[in-house]
Amino acid sequence: MDHPLIVIGYSGETDDVLRIVREHYPGGEYLYWLSHDDDPHPAVRSVADHHRYFKCVSGVDADRFLIELAQKLQCWPPSICTNPIGHLLAELEPVADYPTVPEKEVNILLTVRSRLAELEKSEQEREQATREMQKLLLEGRFDDAVKAFDSVPAGRVTNDQRNLAVAALMLAGGSEYDEARKLDQRFRSSNHIRPPCRAYRPRCERRAPD
């Protein structure tokens, strides 16, 4: 039970993958088959019905799921998104200096590294608040992104920062709406009294920054 398998972004109806799963899946480990459609393909359902640990999960957007999974595992966003210049510098670390001759007076690669390091420092000083908001937004920490926006002095707010704050508010509202919808489905399936409508009001109704 320590090695679950997740199948995502594949309906199970176009090639032999499902046949291989049907023939070789022993049923001793969890297998989660995530489908974009509201109901899994009948061929997938037929396999799931014969295995206790074969679980079908419907209505899953593959891109969104994988990003949220990476966020939970704290390996998102990649450094190329939050610090592209620093990422490039890190990629250049194992590259040998050029030209590779003794007693050279010109080191082209060293010059490139120095220019990139200066550019990275300049950008960090100039765009520190914006980069922090971008990082928080990509990490799914929408409330923290809004707080970072609120901490910027009014006279120094940029259009990029306003756009990031609006996006954070909308995404936070969307996340709470999704949670409310799941809660509503649970209440409907269990025949409980539905909670008041105000519990479903998305936070994106909050006033966006001017």
Secondary structure, 3 states (H helix, E strand, C coil): CCCCEEEECCCCCCCCHHHHHHHHCCCCCCEEEECCCCCCCHHHHHHHCCCCCEEEECCCCHHHHHHHHHHHCCCCCCHHHHCHHHHHHHHHCCCCCCCCCCCCCCCHHHHHHHHHHHHHHHHHHHHHHHHHHHHHHHCCCHHHHHHHHHCCCHHHCCHHHHHHHHHHHHHHHHHHHHHHHHHHHHHHHHCCCCCCHHHHCCHHHCCCCC
